[in-house]
């Protein structure tokens, strides 16, 4: 009877949307999980009153929809404010995601009174951000930083300072070891570093995507949002066939409907954004005007290009009376197909991974900050994976030598070194015949 009752509880949890909290009979029970933050659908009193007569399924659907649109409009507002606001928002999201994951580890082992765990975890977050954000600022805005006297030494010795900060935390961890808790302390040390790898490293890549042009952030982020919404909608109304055991409410109907919608949406949003230099130009520091610039000579992927159609497609067009042999299109739109396929096929596995993690600790969500959605990490599990893919894809297939970055690197040298670089470049160009003495 006890086992039967537990099975019924699992079914009720799944039907009420608490799929991540469901515990199957025979699964191991963890200690101290009762105080782990759980997701909830807490809302304002007015909204609760308005929805009190609805079933839990429809109540959750409406709450989720309301806060989805609030987050979308908030994202549009950040885009309107510009790159700096987006960078600060990414930094804030990273901190909150780190807090949600570390809190779970701290809560599970809280009864053991492990010394310095939270302090060291936040210290390592600080040192990681100091290193990664410092590297980004030096790479993109090194000339500007060198103009400030008090920052020059921080720029010059940035990596040594970062390493020293990390070693100080490492030594502090060793001093904190307690004989009866070695295993638990090393487990949490690994927990902290894996969290840093997942959260800080990937948020650093998001910052790089922003600096390379807002379109490399906006298109992937909007694809994940579209896929999440459409998969939910198709699954809610048409879902019948379970997709994966980690997330019992995910269905093949939702997965396929979300994928098709994401590809079509990717075409549309890419075509719109590629029209504006504001979205496609990298963010650089203009030392002449002494301000950040978002003006550029367009990368070839953002220039309308004529392509020859495959012979098979030409024959199909001939059958229907069209004589098209070429088509003009922005190459970026073709690249968007790769991103939309990844967002709809591989991207959801970031969510499945998070589902497995939550099942391991018998929790529904990482937090309860966003009604109907859970915590911040619940909304960004797929976004981090997508951002990493975009950064790797850009570096592998899109990135080209950037003269602006090369000039910035040269300007960081002393006057004598700059003249030496000039002489070397002039000699090489003369040898290749690109320049001749009459041009000088």
C-alpha positions as CSV (number, residue, x, y, z in Angstrom):
1,X,0.0,0.0,0.0
2,X,2.8,2.4,0.8
3,X,4.5,1.9,-2.6
4,X,1.1,2.3,-4.3
5,X,0.5,5.6,-2.5
6,X,4.0,6.9,-3.4
7,X,3.3,6.0,-7.1
8,X,0.0,8.0,-6.8
9,X,1.8,10.9,-5.4
10,X,4.2,10.9,-8.3
11,X,1.3,10.9,-10.8
12,X,-0.3,13.8,-9.0
13,X,2.9,15.7,-9.0
14,X,3.4,15.2,-12.7
15,X,-0.2,16.2,-13.5
16,X,0.2,19.4,-11.4
17,X,3.3,20.4,-13.4
18,X,5.8,19.5,-10.7
19,X,7.6,17.1,-12.9
20,X,11.1,17.9,-11.5
21,X,9.9,17.2,-7.9
22,X,8.5,13.8,-8.6
23,X,10.4,11.0,-7.0
24,X,10.0,7.5,-8.3
25,X,9.8,4.6,-5.9
26,X,13.2,3.1,-5.2
27,X,15.1,6.3,-5.8
28,X,17.6,7.2,-3.1
29,X,16.5,9.8,-0.6
30,X,18.8,12.7,0.2
31,X,19.2,14.3,3.6
32,X,18.5,17.9,4.2
33,X,16.6,18.4,1.0
34,X,13.5,19.7,2.7
35,X,15.0,23.2,3.0
36,X,16.2,23.4,-0.5
37,X,14.5,26.4,-2.3
38,X,11.5,25.1,-4.3
39,X,9.8,26.7,-7.2
40,X,6.4,28.1,-6.6
41,X,3.6,29.9,-8.4
42,X,3.3,32.7,-5.9
43,X,1.8,35.8,-7.5
44,X,0.1,39.0,-6.5
45,X,-3.1,38.8,-4.5
46,X,-5.1,40.3,-7.3
47,X,-3.9,37.7,-9.8
48,X,-4.5,34.9,-7.4
49,X,-8.1,36.1,-6.9
50,X,-8.6,36.4,-10.7
51,X,-7.4,32.8,-11.3
52,X,-8.8,31.1,-8.3
53,X,-11.6,29.3,-10.2
54,X,-9.2,27.8,-12.9
55,X,-7.7,24.3,-12.8
56,X,-4.0,24.1,-11.8
57,X,-3.1,23.3,-15.5
58,X,-4.8,26.4,-16.9
59,X,-3.7,28.6,-14.0
60,X,-0.1,27.7,-14.6
61,X,-0.5,28.3,-18.3
62,X,-1.8,31.8,-17.8
63,X,0.8,32.7,-15.1
64,X,3.6,31.3,-17.3
65,X,2.3,33.3,-20.3
66,X,2.0,36.6,-18.3
67,X,5.6,36.4,-17.0
68,X,6.9,35.2,-20.3
69,X,5.7,38.4,-22.0
70,X,7.1,40.5,-19.1
71,X,10.5,39.0,-19.5
72,X,10.4,39.5,-23.3
73,X,9.5,43.2,-22.9
74,X,12.2,43.5,-20.3
75,X,14.7,42.1,-22.8
76,X,13.6,44.5,-25.5
77,X,14.1,47.4,-23.0
78,X,17.7,46.2,-22.3
79,X,18.4,46.1,-26.0
80,X,17.0,49.6,-26.3
81,X,19.4,50.8,-23.5
82,X,22.4,49.5,-25.4
83,X,25.4,47.1,-25.0
84,X,26.5,48.3,-21.6
85,X,23.1,47.6,-20.1
86,X,23.1,44.1,-21.7
87,X,26.6,43.4,-20.2
88,X,25.5,44.5,-16.8
89,X,22.3,42.4,-17.1
90,X,24.4,39.3,-18.1
91,X,26.6,39.9,-15.1
92,X,23.6,40.1,-12.7
93,X,22.1,37.0,-14.3
94,X,25.4,35.1,-13.8
95,X,25.5,36.0,-10.1
96,X,21.9,34.9,-9.5
97,X,22.5,31.6,-11.4
98,X,25.6,31.0,-9.3
99,X,23.7,31.8,-6.1
100,X,20.9,29.3,-7.0
101,X,23.2,26.4,-7.7
102,X,25.6,27.1,-4.7
103,X,22.6,27.4,-2.4
104,X,21.5,23.9,-3.2
105,X,24.9,22.5,-2.3
106,X,25.1,24.6,0.9
107,X,21.6,23.5,2.0
108,X,22.3,19.8,1.4
109,X,25.4,19.8,3.5
110,X,24.3,22.6,5.9
111,X,24.0,20.3,8.9
112,X,27.7,19.4,8.7
113,X,28.7,23.0,9.5
114,X,31.4,23.0,6.9
115,X,33.7,26.0,7.5
116,X,34.1,28.8,4.9
117,X,32.2,27.0,2.1
118,X,30.0,29.9,1.1
119,X,32.7,32.5,1.7
120,X,35.2,30.6,-0.5
121,X,32.5,29.9,-3.2
122,X,31.8,33.6,-3.6
123,X,35.5,34.4,-3.4
124,X,36.2,32.1,-6.3
125,X,33.3,33.7,-8.2
126,X,35.0,37.1,-7.7
127,X,38.4,35.9,-8.8
128,X,36.9,34.1,-11.9
129,X,35.0,37.3,-12.9
130,X,38.1,39.4,-12.3
131,X,40.1,37.3,-14.7
132,X,37.5,36.7,-17.5
133,X,36.0,40.2,-17.5
134,X,39.5,41.8,-17.3
135,X,40.6,39.7,-20.3
136,X,37.6,40.9,-22.3
137,X,38.1,44.6,-21.4
138,X,41.8,44.5,-22.2
139,X,41.2,42.7,-25.5
140,X,38.5,45.2,-26.7
141,X,39.3,48.4,-24.9
142,X,43.0,48.2,-24.0
143,X,43.8,51.6,-25.5
144,X,41.1,53.3,-23.3
145,X,42.3,51.5,-20.2
146,X,45.9,52.5,-20.8
147,X,44.9,56.2,-20.8
148,X,44.0,55.9,-17.1
149,X,47.2,56.0,-15.1
150,X,45.8,54.0,-12.1
151,X,44.7,51.1,-14.5
152,X,48.0,50.6,-16.4
153,X,49.6,48.3,-13.8
154,X,46.3,46.3,-13.4
155,X,46.3,45.8,-17.2
156,X,50.0,44.9,-17.5
157,X,49.9,42.4,-14.6
158,X,46.3,41.3,-15.0
159,X,47.0,37.6,-15.3
160,X,49.6,37.5,-12.5
161,X,47.1,39.3,-10.2
162,X,44.3,36.9,-11.2
163,X,46.5,33.9,-10.5
164,X,47.6,35.3,-7.2
165,X,44.0,35.8,-6.2
166,X,43.1,32.2,-7.1
167,X,46.1,30.8,-5.2
168,X,45.0,32.8,-2.1
169,X,41.6,31.1,-2.3
170,X,43.2,27.7,-2.9
171,X,45.4,28.1,0.2
172,X,42.4,29.3,2.2
173,X,40.5,26.1,1.2
174,X,43.4,23.9,2.4
175,X,43.4,25.7,5.7
176,X,39.7,25.2,6.1
177,X,39.9,21.4,5.8
178,X,38.5,19.5,8.8
179,X,39.5,15.9,9.3
180,X,36.1,14.4,9.7
181,X,34.7,16.3,6.7
182,X,37.4,15.8,4.0
183,X,35.2,14.1,1.5
184,X,32.3,16.5,1.8
185,X,34.6,19.5,1.6
186,X,36.3,18.3,-1.5
187,X,32.9,17.4,-3.0
188,X,31.8,21.0,-2.5
189,X,35.1,22.4,-3.8
190,X,34.5,20.4,-7.0
191,X,30.8,21.6,-7.0
192,X,32.0,25.2,-6.9
193,X,34.4,24.8,-9.7
194,X,32.0,23.0,-12.0
195,X,29.5,25.7,-11.3
196,X,32.1,28.3,-12.2
197,X,32.9,26.4,-15.4
198,X,29.2,26.3,-16.4
199,X,28.1,29.8,-15.4
200,X,31.1,32.1,-15.4
201,X,32.9,30.7,-18.5
202,X,29.8,30.6,-20.6
203,X,28.6,34.1,-19.5
204,X,32.1,35.3,-20.5
205,X,31.4,33.9,-24.0
206,X,28.1,35.7,-24.1
207,X,29.9,39.0,-23.4
208,X,32.3,38.2,-26.3
209,X,29.2,37.7,-28.5
210,X,27.9,41.1,-27.5
211,X,31.2,42.8,-28.4
212,X,31.3,41.1,-31.8
213,X,27.9,42.6,-32.7
214,X,24.5,42.6,-31.0
215,X,23.1,40.3,-33.6
216,X,25.3,37.5,-32.3
217,X,23.4,37.8,-29.0
218,X,19.9,38.8,-30.1
219,X,19.3,36.1,-32.8
220,X,20.5,33.1,-30.6
221,X,18.7,34.3,-27.5
222,X,15.4,34.9,-29.4
223,X,15.7,31.5,-31.1
224,X,15.9,29.8,-27.7
225,X,13.0,31.9,-26.4
226,X,10.9,31.0,-29.5
227,X,11.8,27.3,-29.3
228,X,10.9,27.2,-25.6
229,X,7.5,29.0,-26.1
230,X,6.5,27.1,-29.2
231,X,7.5,23.7,-27.8
232,X,5.4,24.5,-24.7
233,X,2.5,25.6,-26.8
234,X,2.6,22.6,-29.2
235,X,3.1,20.3,-26.3
236,X,0.3,21.9,-24.2
237,X,-2.3,21.6,-27.0
238,X,-1.2,18.6,-29.1
239,X,1.3,16.7,-26.9
240,X,0.7,13.0,-26.6
241,X,4.0,11.1,-27.1
242,X,6.6,11.4,-24.3
243,X,10.0,12.6,-25.4
244,X,12.4,11.8,-22.6
245,X,12.0,10.3,-19.1
246,X,14.0,13.1,-17.5
247,X,11.2,15.5,-18.4
248,X,7.9,13.5,-18.5
249,X,5.9,16.5,-19.7
250,X,8.1,17.0,-22.8
251,X,6.6,15.5,-25.9
252,X,7.6,14.8,-29.5
253,X,4.8,17.0,-30.7
254,X,6.2,19.9,-28.8
255,X,9.8,19.1,-29.8
256,X,9.0,19.0,-33.5
257,X,6.6,21.9,-33.5
258,X,9.2,24.0,-31.6
259,X,11.9,23.1,-34.1
260,X,9.9,24.0,-37.2
261,X,8.8,27.3,-35.6
262,X,12.4,28.1,-34.6
263,X,13.7,27.7,-38.1
264,X,11.0,29.9,-39.6
265,X,11.5,32.5,-36.8
266,X,15.2,32.5,-37.3
267,X,14.8,33.4,-41.0
268,X,12.5,36.3,-40.1
269,X,14.4,37.8,-37.2
270,X,17.7,37.5,-39.0
271,X,16.4,39.3,-42.1
272,X,15.1,42.2,-39.9
273,X,18.2,42.7,-37.8
274,X,20.7,42.4,-40.6
275,X,19.3,45.6,-42.1
276,X,20.7,47.8,-39.3
277,X,24.4,48.6,-38.7
278,X,23.6,49.1,-35.0
279,X,23.1,45.3,-34.7
280,X,25.8,44.0,-37.0
281,X,28.8,46.2,-36.1
282,X,31.3,45.2,-33.4
283,X,31.6,47.5,-30.4
284,X,35.0,49.2,-30.6
285,X,36.7,52.2,-28.9
286,X,37.4,55.0,-31.3
287,X,40.6,56.8,-30.0
288,X,40.1,59.7,-32.4
289,X,36.6,60.6,-31.1
290,X,37.3,59.2,-27.7
291,X,34.1,57.2,-27.4
292,X,32.6,53.7,-28.1
293,X,31.7,53.2,-31.7
294,X,29.2,50.9,-33.4
295,X,30.0,52.0,-36.9
296,X,31.9,49.7,-39.2
297,X,32.6,48.4,-42.7
298,X,30.2,45.5,-42.9
299,X,31.5,41.9,-42.6
300,X,30.8,40.0,-45.8
301,X,28.1,37.9,-44.1
302,X,26.1,41.0,-43.7
303,X,26.3,42.1,-47.3
304,X,23.6,41.1,-49.8
305,X,25.2,38.5,-52.0
306,X,24.1,36.6,-55.2
307,X,24.2,32.8,-55.0
308,X,23.6,30.3,-57.8
309,X,20.8,27.9,-57.0
310,X,21.5,24.2,-57.0
311,X,20.6,22.5,-60.4
312,X,17.8,20.5,-58.8
313,X,16.1,23.6,-57.4
314,X,16.4,25.3,-60.8
315,X,14.7,22.3,-62.5
316,X,11.9,22.5,-59.9
317,X,11.4,26.2,-60.7
318,X,11.4,25.5,-64.4
319,X,8.6,23.0,-63.9
320,X,6.4,25.7,-62.3
321,X,7.3,28.3,-64.9
322,X,10.0,30.2,-63.1
323,X,13.4,30.8,-64.6
324,X,15.3,31.6,-61.4
325,X,19.0,30.5,-61.5
326,X,20.3,32.8,-58.8
327,X,19.1,34.3,-55.6
328,X,20.3,37.3,-53.6
329,X,20.4,36.8,-49.9
330,X,22.4,37.9,-46.8
331,X,24.9,35.0,-46.0
332,X,24.1,35.6,-42.3
333,X,20.5,34.3,-43.0
334,X,22.1,31.0,-44.2
335,X,24.2,30.8,-41.1
336,X,21.1,31.4,-39.0
337,X,19.9,28.0,-40.2
338,X,22.7,26.3,-38.3
339,X,21.9,28.3,-35.2
340,X,18.2,27.6,-35.4
341,X,18.9,23.8,-35.9
342,X,21.2,23.8,-32.9
343,X,18.7,25.9,-30.8
344,X,15.8,23.5,-31.6
345,X,17.6,20.1,-31.6
346,X,20.6,20.4,-29.2
347,X,19.5,23.4,-27.2
348,X,16.8,21.6,-25.3
349,X,19.4,19.2,-23.9
350,X,20.6,22.0,-21.7
351,X,17.1,21.9,-20.2
352,X,17.2,18.1,-20.0
353,X,20.5,18.3,-18.2
354,X,19.1,20.8,-15.7
355,X,16.0,18.5,-15.3
356,X,18.3,15.6,-14.3
357,X,20.1,17.8,-11.8
358,X,16.9,18.9,-10.2
359,X,15.6,15.3,-10.1
360,X,18.8,14.3,-8.3
361,X,17.9,16.8,-5.5
362,X,14.1,16.2,-5.6
363,X,13.3,19.8,-6.4
364,X,10.9,21.3,-9.0
365,X,12.9,24.4,-9.9
366,X,16.2,26.1,-9.0
367,X,14.3,28.9,-7.3
368,X,11.0,30.8,-7.1
369,X,11.9,34.2,-8.4
370,X,9.8,34.1,-11.6
371,X,6.2,32.7,-11.0
372,X,5.4,30.0,-13.5
373,X,9.0,29.6,-14.5
374,X,11.1,29.0,-11.3
375,X,14.5,30.6,-10.8
376,X,16.8,32.4,-13.2
377,X,18.8,29.3,-13.9
378,X,15.6,27.6,-15.1
379,X,15.3,30.2,-17.9
380,X,19.0,30.2,-18.8
381,X,20.0,26.5,-18.8
382,X,19.6,26.4,-22.6
383,X,20.8,29.9,-23.2
384,X,24.3,29.2,-21.8
385,X,24.7,26.2,-24.1
386,X,23.5,28.2,-27.1
387,X,25.9,31.0,-26.3
388,X,28.8,28.7,-26.3
389,X,27.8,27.2,-29.6
390,X,27.5,30.6,-31.2
391,X,30.9,31.7,-29.9
392,X,32.5,28.5,-31.3
393,X,30.6,28.8,-34.6
394,X,31.6,32.4,-35.0
395,X,35.3,31.7,-34.3
396,X,35.3,28.7,-36.7
397,X,33.4,30.0,-39.7
398,X,32.8,33.8,-39.4
399,X,35.7,35.5,-37.6
400,X,38.1,37.4,-39.9
401,X,41.2,39.4,-38.9
402,X,40.1,42.7,-37.4
403,X,42.3,45.6,-38.4
404,X,40.8,47.7,-35.6
405,X,42.0,45.2,-32.9
406,X,45.5,45.0,-34.5
407,X,45.8,48.8,-34.4
408,X,44.7,48.8,-30.7
409,X,47.4,46.2,-29.9
410,X,50.0,48.3,-31.7
411,X,48.9,51.5,-29.8
412,X,49.5,49.7,-26.5
413,X,53.2,49.6,-27.4
414,X,55.8,52.3,-26.6
415,X,56.5,54.9,-29.2
416,X,59.8,53.2,-30.2
417,X,58.1,49.8,-30.5
418,X,55.3,51.3,-32.7
419,X,57.9,52.8,-35.0
420,X,59.7,49.5,-35.2
421,X,56.4,47.8,-36.1
422,X,55.9,50.4,-38.8
423,X,59.3,49.9,-40.3
424,X,58.9,46.1,-40.3
425,X,55.5,46.4,-42.0
426,X,56.8,48.8,-44.6
427,X,59.7,46.5,-45.4
428,X,57.4,43.5,-45.9
429,X,55.0,45.4,-48.1
430,X,58.0,46.7,-50.2
431,X,59.3,43.1,-50.6
432,X,55.9,41.9,-51.8
433,X,55.5,44.7,-54.2
434,X,52.4,46.1,-52.6
435,X,54.2,49.4,-52.0
436,X,57.0,51.0,-53.9
437,X,59.4,53.8,-53.0
438,X,57.3,56.3,-55.1
439,X,54.3,55.7,-52.9
440,X,56.1,56.7,-49.7
